[in-house]
Amino acid sequence: MTDDGAPWVGTAVYDDGSGRVGLVMGHDGPHLQLRPLGGGRAWDAEPSRLRPLGPAELLSARVAEANARSRTGLGLAGIRGAPHTGPEEHDAR
């Protein structure tokens, strides 16, 4: 936390105002910009409504983000043990 109580850039936080988890990306006047852990559109948040995530909460949020990515088929390339979704699965036999 900075001297004024705001989380540092790069800190994973829970935004009580939106009910979302995000990474602090920067400051814009009285607000902080947060971005979802897996990337995406940033949003503004009031520093007073944020709290840093504990290790277990961060792990849970990362697992939820990875599960969401796997349901859409995104982000699986190059991950050992990931299911094959294309024609290359049949070519490998």
Backbone as a ProteinNet text record, in pm:
[ID]
protein_1_A
[PRIMARY]
MTDDGAPWVGTAVYDDGSGRVGLVMGHDGPHLQLRPLGGGRAWDAEPSRLRPLGPAELLSARVAEANARSRTGLGLAGIRGAPHTGPEEHDAR
[TERTIARY]
83.8	0	88.5	43.8	117.3	92	159.4	143.4	-0.6	-74.1	-212.4	-312.6	-262.6	-349.9	-395.2	-358.7	-397.6	-304.6	-356.6	-271.2	-170.5	-54.8	47.7	0.7	54.4	31.1	81.3	0.4	34.5	-26	-89.4	-151	-286.2	-313	-443.8	-536.5	-652.9	-746.8	-889.3	-971.6	-1115.1	-1179.9	-1262.9	-1335.4	-1475.4	-1499.3	-1629.3	-1738.3	-1701.2	-1798.3	-1857.8	-1775.8	-1824.3	-1836.4	-1777.4	-1779.2	-1682.6	-1583.8	-1489.2	-1348.1	-1265.5	-1123.8	-1045.7	-942.2	-861.2	-722.2	-638.5	-503.8	-503	-438.2	-424.3	-329	-376.4	-297.1	-242.5	-307.9	-261.1	-358.8	-324.4	-404.6	-455	-576.6	-632.1	-712	-649.5	-715.2	-743.9	-867.8	-901.1	-927.6	-928.7	-961.7	-839.7	-853.1	-753.4	-813.7	-729.8	-775.8	-741.2	-840.7	-824.4	-850.1	-783.9	-803	-823.2	-912.4	-930.7	-798.1	-785.7	-661.3	-616.8	-710.4	-677.8	-672.4	-675.7	-678	-820.7	-834.8	-967.4	-981.8	-1104.6	-1134.8	-1115.1	-1042.1	-1016.7	-1139.3	-1147.5	-1253.4	-1195.5	-1265.8	-1224.9	-1283.8	-1205.9	-1252.3	-1207.8	-1289.4	-1254.1	-1159.3	-1044.5	-947.6	-1007	-1102.5	-1160.9	-1244.4	-1280.8	-1363.4	-1281	-1147.8	-1059.1	-990.7	-962.8	-879.3	-791.5	-665.5	-575.5	-625.1	-600.7	-636.8	-530.6	-574.9	-482.5	-435.8	-334.8	-282	-387.7	-474	-576.5	-679.6	-716.1	-813	-754.2	-626.6	-562.1	-555	-518.6	-514.6	-652.5	-755.4	-891.4	-932.9	-899.8	-934	-859.8	-733.2	-654.6	-710.8	-750.2	-809.3	-941.5	-1024.1	-1151.8	-1128.7	-1027.6	-996.2	-948.3	-862.8	-814.6	-928.8	-1020.2	-1135.8	-1224.1	-1246.5	-1328.5	-1263.1	-1130.9	-1058	-1069.5	-1064.3	-1070.3	-1208.6	-1311.9	-1447.3	-1467.4	-1395.8	-1409.8	-1308.3	-1216.4	-1115.8	-1000.9	-993	-885.9	-771.6	-653.2	-538	-489.7	-527.4	-485.5	-361.8	-329.3	-216.3	-88.1	-13.9	114.7	108.8	-8.8	-19.3	-17.8	81	93.8	-31	-86.6	-204.9	-335.1	-327.2	-449.2	-515.6	-647.9	-716.6	-694.3	-683.8	-669.4	-808.1	-823.4	-956.1	-961.3	-848.1	-846.4	-813.2	-799.9	-772.2	-635.6	-544.4	-411.7	-418.4	-528	-543.1	-541.5	-610.3	-616.4	-487.5	-417.7	-292.5	-183.2	-189.9	-85.5	-88.9	-195.4	-208.2	-132.7
-117.7	0	124.3	225.2	350.5	429	541.7	623.6	670.3	691	736.8	621.4	497.4	382.6	313.9	365.3	303	185.6	80.2	-33.1	6.3	-57.7	-34.3	-84.5	-26.8	-78.1	-221.9	-309.8	-451.4	-536.7	-473.8	-547	-603.7	-729	-789	-747.1	-692.9	-640.5	-687.1	-681.2	-701.6	-564.5	-536.9	-410.1	-431.7	-383.7	-398.8	-324.6	-218.8	-141.5	-218.7	-300.1	-375.7	-525.5	-571.9	-713.8	-793.6	-726.7	-792.2	-791.2	-881.3	-888.2	-830.7	-753	-696.8	-661.1	-626.5	-578.5	-427.7	-361.5	-216.2	-184.8	-105.2	-70.4	71.8	159.3	296.8	383.6	512	611.4	714.2	760.6	867.6	957.6	1063.9	1151.9	1075.6	1082.4	1014.7	865.2	815.8	675.3	594.3	462.4	367.9	293.3	257.3	175.2	30.1	-55.5	-198.5	-271.6	-385.3	-469.8	-612.4	-689.9	-829.4	-905.5	-1006.1	-1082.2	-1141.3	-1186.4	-1247.7	-1149.7	-1020.8	-919.1	-880.2	-774.9	-727.7	-580	-534.2	-392.7	-345.1	-235.2	-176.2	-99.6	-79.8	1.4	87.4	195.2	285.2	237.4	253.5	211.6	313.9	327.8	415.3	340.3	399.3	331.4	286.3	360	324.1	196.4	153.5	33.6	-87.7	-76.4	-184.7	-246.3	-376.2	-441	-543.4	-552.9	-650.2	-792.7	-879.3	-1019.6	-1091.9	-1183.3	-1271.3	-1380.5	-1457	-1561.9	-1663.4	-1707.9	-1805.9	-1744.9	-1618.1	-1551.2	-1531.3	-1495.5	-1476.1	-1607.6	-1715.4	-1846	-1884.1	-1864.7	-1896.4	-1814.8	-1686.1	-1600.1	-1643.2	-1680.4	-1727.1	-1857.8	-1948.9	-2076	-2050.1	-1961.6	-1928.1	-1868.4	-1782.7	-1721.4	-1827.3	-1920.2	-2028	-2120.5	-2150.7	-2234.1	-2165.7	-2036.8	-1963.1	-1965.5	-1950.1	-1953.2	-2090.5	-2196.1	-2330.7	-2363	-2304.6	-2328.3	-2266.4	-2158.9	-2092.4	-2143.9	-2229.9	-2283.6	-2188.9	-2080.6	-1983.4	-2012.2	-1986.1	-1994.3	-2134.2	-2234	-2370.3	-2411.4	-2340	-2377.2	-2380	-2486.5	-2496.8	-2541.3	-2566.9	-2613	-2765.6	-2823.1	-2968.5	-3029.8	-3128.4	-3196.1	-3130.9	-3019.4	-2952.3	-3037.6	-3042.1	-3121.1	-3059.6	-3146	-3098.8	-3071.3	-2959	-2922.6	-2914	-2934	-2919.3	-3048.9	-3045.1	-3164.6	-3225.3	-3147.9	-3201.8	-3317.3	-3330.8	-3443	-3574.6	-3579.6	-3701.6	-3725.7	-3620.6	-3633.5	-3691.9	-3672.9	-3716.5	-3866.2	-3933.9	-4077.9	-4159.5
0	0	0	-73	-76.8	51.5	66.2	186.3	207.4	96.2	109.2	120.7	133.3	153.6	26.9	-89.7	-216.6	-246.9	-309.1	-345.7	-454	-454.1	-555.5	-691.1	-797.6	-932.4	-936.7	-996	-1004.8	-895.1	-795.8	-686	-729.8	-696.3	-720.9	-607.7	-643	-543.7	-572.3	-468.3	-481.8	-478.7	-580.4	-589.5	-534.7	-413.9	-349.7	-426.4	-497.1	-574.1	-690.4	-757.4	-873.4	-844.9	-734.1	-703.7	-789.5	-846.2	-936.5	-877.7	-929.3	-895	-1011.4	-980.7	-1087.5	-1040.2	-1137.3	-1108.7	-1119.8	-1026.9	-1032.6	-1147.2	-1243.4	-1360.5	-1354.3	-1278.3	-1270.1	-1194.8	-1190.3	-1119.1	-1219.5	-1200.8	-1282.4	-1189.3	-1143.3	-1047.3	-919.5	-871.5	-744.8	-761.4	-883.8	-909	-947.6	-933.9	-982.7	-1100.8	-1196.1	-1308.2	-1277	-1290.3	-1268.7	-1398.8	-1416.2	-1533.5	-1483.7	-1547.2	-1505.8	-1506.9	-1422.6	-1411.2	-1544.5	-1624	-1752.6	-1866.9	-1837.2	-1941.7	-1974.9	-2048.9	-2086.1	-2059.2	-2063.6	-2049	-1905.7	-1892.8	-1760.8	-1712.2	-1581.5	-1523.6	-1412.7	-1381.1	-1273.3	-1141.3	-1035.2	-902.8	-798.8	-695.8	-583.6	-491.3	-457.6	-370.9	-237.4	-184.5	-54.9	-62.8	-183.3	-199.9	-239.6	-234.9	-274.9	-154.3	-166	-65.2	-137.6	-96.1	-158.3	-134.2	-229.8	-214.6	-133.4	-49.3	20.6	-74.3	-34.9	-122.8	-168.2	-77.8	-114.2	-208.4	-185.3	-273.3	-412.6	-419.3	-548.8	-624.8	-556.6	-620.7	-672.8	-592.7	-633.7	-756	-756.1	-869.6	-994.8	-982.3	-1098.3	-1153.3	-1065.1	-1109.6	-1180.2	-1126.7	-1190.5	-1329	-1341.7	-1471.1	-1569.3	-1525.1	-1612.1	-1653.4	-1561.4	-1594.6	-1697.5	-1681.8	-1778.3	-1916.1	-1920	-2046.9	-2110.7	-2031.1	-2087.4	-2143.1	-2084.7	-2135.9	-2272.4	-2300.6	-2430.1	-2530.6	-2486.9	-2577	-2602.2	-2526.1	-2544.8	-2449.4	-2493.8	-2406.7	-2375.7	-2456.3	-2429	-2507	-2613	-2697.3	-2615.3	-2629.6	-2562.7	-2417.7	-2364.9	-2226.4	-2226.9	-2160.1	-2156.8	-2093.6	-2161.3	-2110.5	-2152.2	-2224.2	-2270.3	-2377.5	-2380	-2483.3	-2620.6	-2720.2	-2858.2	-2913.1	-2980.1	-3029.7	-3181	-3247.1	-3392.3	-3463	-3595.6	-3674.6	-3643.3	-3584.6	-3553.1	-3453.8	-3379.8	-3287.1	-3362.4	-3475.4	-3554.4	-3629.8	-3667.6	-3740.1	-3653.1	-3522.8	-3432.5	-3405.6	-3446	-3416.7	-3510.5
[MASK]
+++++++++++++++++++++++++++++++++++++++++++++++++++++++++++++++++++++++++++++++++++++++++++++

